Amino acid sequence: MHRQHPDTGRRREGARRAHPLYVVVPLLLVGTGGAFAQQFPARPVRLVVAFPAGGTLDIVARTLATPLSRAFGQSVVVDNRPGGGTVIGTDYVAKAPADGHTVLLVANSFTINPAIRPKLPYDTLKDFTAVAGIADTPIVIAVHPSVPVRNLRELIDLARRRPGELNYASTSLGAGHHLAAEVIKLTAKIDVRAVHYAGTAPAGTAVMGGHVGVLFSNVPDVAPHVRTGRLRALAVGSTQRNELLPEVPTVAESAIPGFDWTIWYGAVTQASVPREAMGRLSGEFLAIVQSPALKEALGKLGFRPSPRDPDAFNALLRSEVMRNERIARAADIRVE
């Protein structure tokens, strides 16, 4: 009877371990498990909007949601969390799980709050990082039809004759419209009082109702009411006239040379989101913003697509924070 040498079994076991098939299969299994672990998104993606439903940023979010859902193969939910000058919604995202499934859509107020609110519960530039820039639209200055002015120069002259008597409606304390108005006030040396509302819709309603005379808002929100005669547009803040209001001159050509103020929109998420998720998020956002279908959709709504990759959008955020700090100091704007 043949007896196997004790070392023979060990040699065969060693051969099995060394054979390529025995090496490759476990590695394939490990690699496959890693790929599943890194898959993104693994559940619905939440687009948080720190403004009320129906506002401009909400419209941008809902325009993006359907193509993003198709691209991700997951539901994309728009979650409105207004309040606190956008601090409530922003802080919600800052404290959400940092896995890429919660994205904050932002506008100018995101970079204004650090300049006017010294006690923010998050650090704007350290806790967040850019996903992509999306679009922009110029501010527009409009008045109730009863205000006896036809252009921005006449409004400035009226304000100089009646210091402290005119009010303007802002979409919120610390919004881009608020700071734009303050820049015009400082430059033109006029005294016009701010009345702050919780979003573009209530601010516009207040002016159309005759409760406030002057409105600083967005072109897409104002243009329909200009066409019906409920508002009179005086000037747009961009360097060129806007397609929705082609007859309305710019602030620069009307009264303040060099003035250029647009409301920009973009997406950010937590700075600690894994690189793989960030890459997927940024790639899909940029692909959709640059697609002909979305360009057409945003254009019809009065927005100009302005895709910015994460580096470019992060640079914009940093420069806006610095600019807004200078304006807030000059205008003495501070919220304790």
Residue frames as qw, qx, qy, qz and C-alpha x, y, z in Angstrom:
[[0.000, 0.890, 0.456, 0.000, 0.00, 0.00, 0.00],
 [0.420, 0.439, -0.016, 0.794, 1.39, 3.37, -1.04],
 [0.357, -0.742, -0.403, 0.401, 1.73, 5.86, 1.73],
 [0.265, 0.862, 0.084, 0.425, 1.84, 9.59, 1.04],
 [0.529, 0.035, -0.351, 0.772, 4.84, 11.33, 2.48],
 [0.189, -0.727, -0.486, 0.446, 3.76, 13.92, 5.07],
 [0.151, -0.476, 0.154, 0.853, 5.39, 16.72, 3.06],
 [0.176, 0.239, 0.741, 0.602, 3.51, 15.83, -0.13],
 [0.052, -0.774, -0.631, -0.013, 0.18, 17.28, 1.06],
 [0.233, -0.777, -0.087, 0.579, 1.90, 20.46, 2.13],
 [0.261, -0.218, 0.525, 0.780, 3.65, 20.78, -1.26],
 [0.093, 0.482, 0.753, 0.438, 0.33, 20.33, -3.12],
 [0.142, -0.852, -0.451, 0.225, -1.34, 22.90, -0.88],
 [0.282, -0.609, 0.175, 0.721, 1.53, 25.28, -1.58],
 [0.230, 0.080, 0.675, 0.696, 1.14, 24.68, -5.32],
 [0.015, 0.713, 0.681, 0.169, -2.55, 25.49, -5.14],
 [0.215, -0.841, -0.210, 0.451, -1.79, 28.74, -3.33],
 [0.280, -0.477, 0.394, 0.734, 0.84, 29.69, -5.88],
 [0.349, 0.352, 0.742, 0.452, -1.19, 28.78, -8.98],
 [0.016, -0.082, -0.176, -0.981, -2.49, 31.86, -10.86],
 [0.408, -0.462, -0.612, -0.496, -6.10, 30.67, -10.65],
 [0.556, -0.548, -0.560, 0.277, -5.94, 30.53, -6.89],
 [0.329, -0.260, -0.135, 0.898, -4.37, 34.00, -6.75],
 [0.052, -0.172, -0.374, -0.910, -6.53, 35.82, -9.30],
 [0.365, -0.542, -0.688, -0.316, -9.96, 34.70, -8.11],
 [0.416, -0.624, -0.476, 0.459, -9.59, 36.07, -4.56],
 [0.229, -0.237, 0.076, 0.941, -8.18, 39.33, -5.97],
 [0.146, -0.326, -0.580, -0.732, -11.15, 39.60, -8.32],
 [0.413, -0.636, -0.652, -0.020, -13.50, 39.11, -5.41],
 [0.388, -0.510, -0.259, 0.723, -11.69, 41.74, -3.37],
 [0.109, -0.042, 0.304, 0.945, -11.74, 44.17, -6.31],
 [0.243, -0.476, -0.662, -0.526, -15.41, 43.56, -6.94],
 [0.423, -0.658, -0.559, 0.276, -16.26, 44.16, -3.30],
 [0.307, -0.368, -0.048, 0.876, -14.30, 47.44, -3.41],
 [0.026, -0.189, -0.489, -0.851, -16.17, 48.56, -6.52],
 [0.351, -0.618, -0.665, -0.230, -19.51, 47.86, -4.84],
 [0.441, -0.582, -0.399, 0.555, -18.36, 49.76, -1.74],
 [0.209, -0.304, 0.125, 0.921, -17.44, 52.79, -3.85],
 [0.114, 0.495, 0.709, 0.488, -20.59, 52.80, -5.98],
 [0.015, 0.478, 0.320, -0.818, -22.25, 56.24, -6.04],
 [0.404, -0.351, 0.384, -0.752, -25.00, 57.13, -5.72],
 [0.148, -0.040, -0.983, 0.104, -26.33, 54.24, -3.66],
 [0.015, 0.614, 0.734, -0.290, -29.64, 55.94, -2.80],
 [0.202, 0.872, 0.371, 0.247, -31.64, 59.08, -3.75],
 [0.434, 0.085, -0.097, 0.891, -29.71, 62.34, -3.98],
 [0.132, -0.830, -0.486, 0.241, -31.08, 65.35, -2.11],
 [0.322, 0.424, 0.105, 0.840, -30.77, 68.86, -3.59],
 [0.285, -0.655, -0.512, 0.477, -31.20, 71.24, -0.67],
 [0.161, 0.593, 0.223, 0.757, -32.44, 74.75, -1.46],
 [0.304, -0.332, -0.543, 0.709, -32.19, 77.18, 1.45],
 [0.204, 0.064, -0.096, -0.972, -34.93, 79.35, -0.08],
 [0.595, 0.264, 0.522, -0.551, -38.73, 79.00, -0.28],
 [0.483, 0.290, 0.772, 0.294, -40.35, 76.97, -3.04],
 [0.344, 0.839, 0.418, 0.045, -41.16, 78.97, -6.17],
 [0.151, -0.886, 0.214, 0.382, -38.10, 81.21, -5.99],
 [0.493, 0.739, -0.412, -0.203, -35.37, 81.48, -8.57],
 [0.027, -0.486, 0.871, -0.065, -32.97, 78.95, -7.05],
 [0.622, 0.103, 0.699, -0.337, -35.84, 76.54, -6.53],
 [0.725, 0.611, 0.019, -0.318, -36.64, 76.81, -10.26],
 [0.300, 0.671, -0.675, -0.068, -33.00, 76.05, -11.10],
 [0.334, -0.277, 0.871, -0.231, -33.04, 73.03, -8.78],
 [0.705, 0.298, 0.551, -0.333, -36.21, 71.58, -10.29],
 [0.612, 0.698, -0.253, -0.273, -34.90, 72.14, -13.81],
 [0.161, 0.580, -0.798, 0.038, -31.82, 70.07, -12.91],
 [0.600, -0.232, 0.665, -0.379, -33.57, 67.34, -10.94],
 [0.895, 0.305, 0.197, -0.259, -34.98, 65.27, -13.81],
 [0.680, 0.613, -0.397, 0.067, -31.81, 65.06, -15.96],
 [0.084, -0.578, 0.736, -0.344, -29.73, 64.40, -12.84],
 [0.764, -0.102, 0.512, -0.378, -32.06, 61.57, -11.87],
 [0.890, 0.440, -0.054, -0.106, -31.63, 59.99, -15.30],
 [0.409, 0.693, -0.552, 0.218, -27.85, 60.36, -15.10],
 [0.229, -0.473, 0.737, -0.426, -27.55, 58.91, -11.60],
 [0.532, -0.108, -0.812, -0.215, -30.15, 56.19, -11.99],
 [0.264, -0.351, -0.727, 0.528, -31.58, 57.35, -8.67],
 [0.077, -0.877, -0.455, -0.136, -34.30, 59.73, -7.57],
 [0.338, 0.140, -0.172, 0.914, -33.19, 63.34, -7.10],
 [0.250, -0.757, -0.601, 0.066, -35.30, 65.16, -4.51],
 [0.135, 0.536, -0.069, 0.830, -35.51, 68.95, -4.15],
 [0.509, -0.540, -0.588, 0.321, -35.66, 69.78, -0.43],
 [0.034, 0.729, 0.029, 0.683, -36.58, 73.40, 0.44],
 [0.612, -0.488, -0.455, 0.423, -35.23, 74.44, 3.85],
 [0.161, 0.709, 0.031, 0.686, -35.59, 78.23, 4.05],
 [0.557, -0.805, -0.199, -0.040, -35.01, 80.42, 7.07],
 [0.637, -0.636, 0.111, 0.420, -32.31, 82.29, 8.92],
 [0.200, 0.854, -0.333, -0.346, -31.04, 84.05, 5.80],
 [0.795, 0.395, -0.447, -0.110, -30.25, 80.61, 4.26],
 [0.081, -0.551, 0.762, -0.331, -28.33, 79.54, 7.39],
 [0.762, -0.107, 0.491, -0.408, -30.85, 76.81, 8.32],
 [0.913, 0.390, 0.010, -0.120, -30.59, 74.95, 5.02],
 [0.441, 0.698, -0.525, 0.205, -26.84, 75.45, 4.78],
 [0.298, -0.498, 0.713, -0.394, -26.24, 74.14, 8.29],
 [0.897, 0.051, 0.300, -0.321, -28.44, 71.13, 7.54],
 [0.831, 0.504, -0.225, 0.061, -26.13, 70.15, 4.69],
 [0.123, 0.703, -0.610, 0.343, -23.00, 70.87, 6.74],
 [0.448, -0.343, 0.714, -0.415, -24.17, 68.32, 9.33],
 [0.914, 0.211, -0.006, -0.346, -25.56, 65.70, 6.91],
 [0.853, -0.183, 0.417, 0.255, -23.60, 62.48, 6.24],
 [0.089, 0.768, -0.421, -0.474, -20.62, 63.43, 4.08],
 [0.610, 0.008, 0.766, 0.204, -21.17, 60.78, 1.41],
 [0.051, -0.101, 0.557, 0.823, -22.21, 62.93, -1.57],
 [0.027, -0.486, -0.847, -0.213, -25.93, 62.22, -1.35],
 [0.097, -0.866, -0.407, 0.274, -26.74, 65.69, 0.03],
 [0.440, 0.238, 0.228, 0.835, -25.95, 68.66, -2.21],
 [0.046, -0.729, -0.357, 0.582, -26.59, 72.33, -1.43],
 [0.396, 0.620, 0.372, 0.567, -27.60, 74.66, -4.23],
 [0.368, -0.580, -0.214, 0.695, -26.22, 78.11, -3.48],
 [0.312, 0.836, 0.230, 0.387, -26.39, 81.71, -4.64],
 [0.268, 0.643, -0.260, 0.669, -24.59, 84.91, -3.64],
 [0.582, -0.687, 0.103, -0.423, -25.95, 84.77, -0.08],
 [0.956, -0.149, -0.149, 0.204, -23.70, 81.76, 0.56],
 [0.641, 0.171, -0.148, 0.734, -20.67, 84.07, 0.32],
 [0.114, -0.668, 0.002, -0.735, -22.36, 87.08, 1.92],
 [0.751, -0.597, -0.230, -0.163, -23.28, 85.42, 5.21],
 [0.779, -0.164, -0.238, 0.557, -19.65, 85.05, 6.36],
 [0.282, 0.351, -0.033, 0.892, -19.27, 88.82, 5.94],
 [0.335, -0.486, -0.041, -0.806, -22.37, 89.82, 7.92],
 [0.844, -0.434, -0.106, -0.297, -22.98, 86.94, 10.37],
 [0.100, 0.665, -0.690, 0.268, -20.01, 86.43, 12.72],
 [0.473, -0.253, 0.756, -0.375, -21.57, 83.45, 14.52],
 [0.748, 0.240, -0.422, -0.452, -22.32, 81.02, 11.70],
 [0.824, -0.322, 0.429, -0.182, -22.57, 77.37, 12.85],
 [0.887, 0.213, 0.286, 0.295, -20.31, 76.31, 9.97],
 [0.257, -0.599, 0.357, 0.670, -17.26, 77.58, 8.10],
 [0.652, 0.652, 0.079, -0.380, -18.28, 78.52, 4.57],
 [0.481, 0.709, -0.498, -0.134, -14.93, 77.90, 2.89],
 [0.072, -0.442, 0.880, -0.158, -13.57, 75.09, 5.09],
 [0.535, 0.072, 0.760, -0.363, -16.65, 72.92, 5.57],
 [0.711, 0.574, 0.329, -0.238, -17.85, 73.07, 1.95],
 [0.303, -0.324, 0.613, 0.653, -16.34, 72.53, -1.46],
 [0.480, 0.435, -0.188, -0.738, -17.60, 73.26, -4.96],
 [0.684, 0.220, 0.694, 0.033, -19.41, 70.69, -7.06],
 [0.391, 0.333, 0.533, 0.672, -20.05, 72.93, -10.06],
 [0.153, 0.348, 0.073, -0.922, -21.15, 76.37, -11.16],
 [0.388, 0.443, 0.808, 0.006, -24.53, 76.26, -12.88],
 [0.216, 0.695, 0.487, 0.482, -25.98, 79.53, -14.14],
 [0.193, -0.321, -0.284, 0.883, -26.40, 83.23, -13.51],
 [0.103, 0.751, 0.554, 0.343, -28.91, 85.98, -14.11],
 [0.208, 0.321, -0.155, 0.911, -28.65, 89.75, -13.68],
 [0.027, -0.498, -0.610, 0.616, -30.36, 91.68, -10.96],
 [0.065, 0.552, 0.476, 0.682, -33.09, 94.06, -12.08],
 [0.027, -0.257, -0.426, 0.867, -34.28, 97.27, -10.46],
 [0.119, -0.490, -0.684, -0.527, -38.01, 97.84, -10.85],
 [0.112, 0.036, 0.396, -0.911, -40.63, 100.13, -9.35],
 [0.251, 0.567, 0.744, -0.249, -44.37, 100.19, -8.76],
 [0.312, 0.545, 0.484, 0.609, -46.04, 102.10, -11.65],
 [0.196, -0.931, -0.304, -0.049, -47.03, 104.88, -9.24],
 [0.551, -0.554, 0.124, 0.612, -43.39, 105.83, -8.60],
 [0.412, 0.888, 0.099, -0.178, -42.78, 108.84, -10.89],
 [0.206, -0.657, 0.609, 0.395, -39.55, 107.67, -12.55],
 [0.847, 0.471, -0.059, -0.240, -38.77, 106.10, -15.92],
 [0.754, 0.422, -0.410, 0.290, -35.12, 105.18, -15.51],
 [0.745, -0.332, -0.362, 0.451, -32.44, 104.67, -12.87],
 [0.311, 0.210, -0.092, 0.923, -31.07, 108.20, -13.21],
 [0.359, -0.529, -0.196, -0.744, -34.50, 109.62, -12.39],
 [0.781, -0.484, -0.395, -0.007, -34.80, 107.27, -9.40],
 [0.628, -0.106, -0.283, 0.718, -31.45, 108.45, -8.04],
 [0.040, 0.349, 0.031, 0.936, -32.49, 112.09, -8.51],
 [0.581, -0.559, -0.330, -0.491, -35.79, 111.41, -6.72],
 [0.791, -0.374, -0.390, 0.286, -33.96, 109.74, -3.82],
 [0.443, 0.074, -0.189, 0.873, -31.65, 112.74, -3.50],
 [0.215, -0.439, -0.130, -0.863, -34.62, 115.11, -3.34],
 [0.738, -0.457, -0.062, -0.492, -36.40, 112.93, -0.78],
 [0.309, 0.392, -0.814, 0.299, -33.66, 111.37, 1.42],
 [0.102, -0.053, 0.864, -0.491, -34.91, 108.56, 3.64],
 [0.599, 0.200, 0.217, -0.745, -38.42, 108.59, 2.19],
 [0.742, 0.305, -0.458, -0.383, -38.07, 105.83, -0.41],
 [0.694, -0.317, 0.630, -0.146, -38.02, 102.12, 0.51],
 [0.529, 0.402, -0.658, -0.354, -36.74, 99.21, -1.52],
 [0.924, -0.175, 0.209, -0.270, -37.73, 95.56, -1.19],
 [0.126, 0.554, -0.821, -0.059, -34.91, 93.02, -0.94],
 [0.783, -0.018, -0.557, -0.276, -35.39, 89.28, -1.33],
 [0.803, -0.502, -0.287, 0.141, -33.79, 88.80, 2.10],
 [0.291, -0.906, 0.307, 0.028, -31.31, 90.32, 4.49],
 [0.462, -0.519, 0.672, 0.258, -27.88, 89.42, 3.16],
 [0.770, 0.432, 0.459, 0.096, -29.07, 88.36, -0.29],
 [0.526, 0.076, 0.355, 0.769, -27.17, 89.37, -3.41],
 [0.064, 0.750, 0.431, 0.497, -29.89, 91.91, -4.20],
 [0.455, -0.856, -0.187, 0.159, -29.41, 93.51, -0.78],
 [0.575, -0.456, 0.217, 0.644, -25.69, 94.07, -1.29],
 [0.384, 0.374, 0.482, 0.693, -26.19, 95.22, -4.89],
 [0.116, -0.881, -0.372, -0.267, -28.63, 97.85, -3.64],
 [0.530, -0.776, -0.015, 0.341, -26.17, 98.96, -0.98],
 [0.575, -0.077, 0.350, 0.736, -23.41, 99.33, -3.58],
 [0.173, 0.631, 0.451, 0.607, -25.69, 101.57, -5.66],
 [0.353, -0.897, -0.264, -0.021, -26.62, 103.58, -2.55],
 [0.609, -0.568, 0.124, 0.540, -22.97, 104.08, -1.60],
 [0.487, 0.121, 0.434, 0.748, -21.91, 104.95, -5.15],
 [0.041, 0.651, 0.454, 0.607, -24.81, 107.32, -5.87],
 [0.142, 0.011, -0.467, 0.873, -24.79, 108.74, -2.31],
 [0.493, -0.351, -0.311, -0.733, -28.51, 108.27, -1.72],
 [0.216, -0.109, 0.782, -0.574, -30.54, 107.28, 1.34],
 [0.700, -0.060, -0.412, -0.579, -33.08, 104.57, 0.51],
 [0.496, -0.366, 0.658, -0.432, -34.26, 102.23, 3.23],
 [0.319, 0.141, -0.911, -0.222, -34.23, 98.44, 2.90],
 [0.750, -0.123, 0.307, -0.573, -37.27, 96.26, 3.62],
 [0.077, 0.334, -0.930, -0.136, -36.30, 92.59, 3.66],
 [0.844, 0.027, 0.012, -0.536, -38.61, 89.73, 2.67],
 [0.628, -0.266, 0.732, -0.001, -38.29, 85.94, 2.73],
 [0.562, 0.173, 0.728, 0.352, -37.66, 85.36, -0.96],
 [0.082, -0.014, 0.441, 0.894, -38.27, 86.84, -4.40],
 [0.160, -0.517, -0.756, -0.369, -42.00, 86.10, -4.50],
 [0.290, -0.767, -0.498, 0.282, -43.01, 88.02, -1.33],
 [0.283, -0.433, 0.090, 0.851, -40.69, 90.91, -2.20],
 [0.027, 0.142, 0.601, 0.786, -42.26, 91.23, -5.64],
 [0.220, -0.632, -0.729, -0.141, -45.77, 90.94, -4.19],
 [0.307, -0.655, -0.335, 0.603, -45.04, 93.77, -1.75],
 [0.125, -0.300, 0.274, 0.905, -43.97, 96.13, -4.54],
 [0.097, -0.282, -0.730, -0.614, -46.78, 95.14, -6.89],
 [0.286, -0.672, -0.680, 0.069, -49.19, 95.78, -4.05],
 [0.061, 0.804, 0.055, 0.589, -47.82, 99.27, -3.58],
 [0.700, -0.691, -0.140, 0.114, -46.50, 98.64, -0.05],
 [0.537, -0.513, 0.301, 0.599, -42.90, 99.36, -1.12],
 [0.402, 0.811, -0.056, -0.422, -41.86, 101.53, -4.05],
 [0.350, 0.693, -0.607, -0.171, -38.67, 99.94, -5.37],
 [0.968, -0.109, 0.212, -0.083, -37.70, 96.32, -5.97],
 [0.105, 0.640, -0.746, -0.150, -34.29, 94.66, -6.34],
 [0.860, 0.015, 0.456, -0.226, -34.84, 91.17, -7.72],
 [0.449, -0.162, 0.758, 0.445, -34.01, 88.78, -10.58],
 [0.283, 0.245, -0.462, -0.804, -34.88, 89.21, -14.24],
 [0.256, -0.163, -0.910, -0.282, -36.83, 85.89, -14.48],
 [0.110, -0.484, -0.756, 0.427, -39.03, 86.87, -11.52],
 [0.066, 0.553, 0.168, -0.813, -39.71, 90.41, -12.71],
 [0.002, 0.117, -0.630, -0.767, -40.03, 90.10, -16.50],
 [0.059, -0.461, -0.853, -0.238, -43.58, 88.61, -16.56],
 [0.133, -0.757, -0.506, 0.392, -44.89, 91.44, -14.38],
 [0.111, -0.447, 0.239, 0.855, -43.16, 94.07, -16.49],
 [0.010, -0.126, -0.760, -0.637, -44.99, 92.74, -19.55],
 [0.167, -0.632, -0.752, -0.086, -48.36, 92.98, -17.75],
 [0.005, 0.686, 0.058, 0.725, -47.63, 96.50, -16.49],
 [0.681, -0.678, -0.277, -0.017, -47.63, 95.62, -12.79],
 [0.604, -0.579, 0.127, 0.533, -43.98, 96.63, -12.52],
 [0.455, 0.882, -0.114, 0.036, -41.77, 99.08, -14.40],
 [0.865, -0.148, 0.064, 0.476, -38.18, 97.89, -14.95],
 [0.007, -0.975, 0.126, 0.184, -35.54, 100.62, -14.76],
 [0.251, 0.735, -0.629, -0.031, -32.22, 98.82, -15.23],
 [0.987, -0.081, -0.136, 0.039, -30.49, 95.43, -15.22],
 [0.498, -0.796, 0.316, 0.133, -27.25, 94.83, -13.37],
 [0.838, 0.027, 0.377, 0.393, -25.27, 92.93, -16.01],
 [0.239, -0.465, 0.337, 0.783, -22.85, 94.53, -18.45],
 [0.102, -0.042, -0.685, -0.720, -25.15, 93.67, -21.36],
 [0.600, -0.036, 0.066, -0.796, -28.92, 93.90, -21.76],
 [0.389, -0.030, 0.903, -0.181, -30.95, 90.80, -21.02],
 [0.090, -0.105, -0.805, -0.576, -32.91, 88.86, -23.64],
 [0.115, -0.570, -0.808, 0.098, -36.09, 88.82, -21.51],
 [0.051, -0.895, -0.279, 0.345, -36.01, 92.61, -21.10],
 [0.646, 0.225, 0.263, 0.680, -34.14, 93.85, -24.19],
 [0.092, 0.809, 0.220, 0.537, -35.56, 97.37, -23.94],
 [0.558, -0.828, -0.048, 0.033, -34.28, 97.86, -20.38],
 [0.396, 0.758, -0.420, 0.305, -30.82, 99.49, -20.17],
 [0.748, -0.112, -0.499, 0.423, -28.02, 98.37, -17.88],
 [0.450, -0.831, -0.169, 0.280, -27.10, 100.14, -14.65],
 [0.572, -0.270, 0.251, 0.732, -23.73, 100.95, -16.22],
 [0.235, 0.344, 0.466, 0.781, -25.20, 102.73, -19.23],
 [0.224, -0.799, -0.495, -0.257, -27.90, 104.43, -17.14],
 [0.331, -0.913, 0.011, -0.238, -26.13, 105.90, -14.16],
 [0.587, -0.682, 0.432, 0.062, -23.12, 104.02, -12.72],
 [0.617, 0.614, -0.483, -0.096, -20.34, 103.20, -15.22],
 [0.252, 0.426, -0.842, 0.213, -18.62, 99.88, -14.58],
 [0.607, -0.180, 0.530, -0.564, -21.41, 98.44, -12.45],
 [0.588, 0.170, -0.734, -0.293, -21.74, 94.68, -12.91],
 [0.365, -0.198, 0.747, -0.520, -23.82, 92.52, -10.59],
 [0.657, -0.005, -0.604, -0.451, -25.32, 89.15, -11.38],
 [0.729, -0.333, 0.455, -0.388, -26.88, 86.52, -9.19],
 [0.415, 0.392, -0.806, -0.157, -24.95, 83.30, -9.72],
 [0.880, -0.219, 0.176, -0.383, -26.02, 79.77, -8.86],
 [0.415, 0.462, -0.784, 0.030, -24.00, 76.67, -8.15],
 [0.905, -0.310, -0.237, -0.169, -23.75, 73.47, -6.15],
 [0.069, 0.597, -0.702, 0.382, -21.57, 72.63, -3.15],
 [0.872, -0.323, -0.349, -0.117, -21.29, 69.75, -0.73],
 [0.653, -0.730, 0.187, 0.081, -19.23, 68.88, 2.33],
 [0.211, 0.799, -0.560, -0.060, -15.49, 69.18, 1.88],
 [0.371, -0.391, 0.835, -0.112, -15.01, 65.69, 3.36],
 [0.874, 0.312, 0.155, -0.338, -17.07, 63.85, 0.70],
 [0.733, -0.186, 0.557, 0.344, -15.00, 60.98, -0.80],
 [0.034, -0.473, 0.492, 0.730, -13.15, 61.73, -4.02],
 [0.130, 0.169, 0.899, 0.382, -15.06, 59.14, -6.04],
 [0.090, 0.721, 0.666, -0.166, -18.44, 60.63, -5.13],
 [0.028, -0.753, 0.021, 0.658, -17.17, 64.18, -5.77],
 [0.123, -0.260, 0.686, 0.668, -15.91, 63.19, -9.19],
 [0.100, 0.415, 0.870, 0.245, -19.24, 61.64, -10.14],
 [0.014, 0.790, 0.467, -0.398, -21.22, 64.60, -8.79],
 [0.053, -0.669, 0.222, 0.708, -19.14, 67.22, -10.58],
 [0.155, -0.093, 0.794, 0.581, -19.00, 65.26, -13.81],
 [0.099, 0.543, 0.822, 0.140, -22.76, 64.78, -14.05],
 [0.004, -0.817, -0.308, 0.488, -23.59, 68.35, -13.03],
 [0.078, -0.569, 0.387, 0.721, -21.22, 69.82, -15.61],
 [0.158, 0.097, 0.857, 0.481, -22.35, 67.46, -18.38],
 [0.084, 0.678, 0.729, -0.032, -25.99, 68.39, -17.80],
 [0.043, -0.807, -0.127, 0.575, -25.39, 72.15, -17.49],
 [0.069, -0.479, 0.537, 0.691, -23.47, 72.09, -20.78],
 [0.343, 0.295, 0.864, 0.221, -26.08, 70.01, -22.60],
 [0.056, -0.196, -0.413, -0.888, -28.08, 71.78, -25.35],
 [0.377, -0.570, -0.687, -0.247, -31.36, 70.76, -23.71],
 [0.443, -0.636, -0.429, 0.464, -30.55, 72.42, -20.39],
 [0.248, -0.147, 0.127, 0.949, -29.05, 75.50, -22.03],
 [0.174, -0.368, -0.548, -0.731, -32.31, 75.95, -23.90],
 [0.463, -0.625, -0.628, -0.013, -34.43, 75.33, -20.80],
 [0.434, -0.514, -0.270, 0.689, -32.45, 77.77, -18.66],
 [0.169, 0.030, 0.292, 0.941, -32.35, 80.36, -21.45],
 [0.245, -0.532, -0.605, -0.539, -36.14, 80.37, -21.75],
 [0.513, -0.692, -0.477, 0.175, -36.36, 81.02, -18.02],
 [0.012, 0.973, -0.069, 0.220, -33.98, 83.99, -18.23],
 [0.678, -0.615, 0.344, 0.209, -30.84, 82.26, -16.95],
 [0.508, 0.716, -0.476, -0.064, -27.49, 82.11, -18.67],
 [0.972, -0.167, -0.078, 0.147, -25.74, 78.75, -18.22],
 [0.111, 0.850, -0.469, 0.213, -22.33, 79.36, -16.68],
 [0.968, -0.162, -0.172, 0.082, -20.73, 75.96, -16.05],
 [0.020, 0.793, -0.548, 0.266, -17.68, 76.12, -13.78],
 [0.775, 0.020, -0.613, 0.153, -15.63, 73.12, -12.73],
 [0.667, -0.642, -0.327, 0.189, -14.85, 72.70, -9.01],
 [0.568, -0.161, -0.054, 0.805, -11.58, 74.64, -9.16],
 [0.076, 0.372, 0.262, 0.887, -13.16, 77.58, -10.99],
 [0.454, -0.681, -0.403, -0.410, -16.23, 77.65, -8.77],
 [0.688, -0.505, -0.301, 0.425, -14.14, 77.40, -5.59],
 [0.407, 0.034, 0.041, 0.912, -12.10, 80.37, -6.85],
 [0.176, -0.549, -0.348, -0.739, -15.31, 82.34, -7.42],
 [0.618, -0.659, -0.426, -0.038, -16.54, 81.53, -3.92],
 [0.627, -0.340, -0.191, 0.675, -13.29, 82.75, -2.35],
 [0.223, 0.185, 0.164, 0.943, -13.23, 85.98, -4.36],
 [0.334, -0.619, -0.439, -0.559, -16.90, 86.67, -3.59],
 [0.639, -0.598, -0.406, 0.264, -16.33, 86.22, 0.16],
 [0.484, -0.204, -0.060, 0.849, -13.54, 88.81, 0.07],
 [0.009, 0.351, 0.331, 0.876, -15.55, 91.29, -2.03],
 [0.463, -0.646, -0.502, -0.341, -18.61, 90.95, 0.16],
 [0.602, -0.480, -0.357, 0.529, -16.56, 91.56, 3.30],
 [0.271, -0.005, 0.068, 0.960, -15.43, 94.90, 1.85],
 [0.240, -0.453, -0.440, -0.737, -19.00, 95.89, 0.91],
 [0.579, -0.604, -0.548, -0.004, -20.44, 94.83, 4.27],
 [0.497, -0.357, -0.259, 0.748, -17.87, 96.95, 6.12],
 [0.102, 0.115, 0.211, 0.965, -18.53, 99.98, 3.91],
 [0.411, -0.435, -0.448, -0.664, -22.31, 99.64, 4.27],
 [0.207, -0.279, 0.656, -0.670, -22.09, 98.69, 7.96],
 [0.818, -0.101, -0.301, -0.480, -24.16, 95.52, 7.53],
 [0.151, 0.274, -0.887, 0.340, -23.92, 93.08, 10.42],
 [0.757, -0.331, -0.302, -0.476, -26.31, 90.49, 11.83],
 [0.142, -0.455, 0.760, -0.441, -25.67, 89.36, 15.40]]
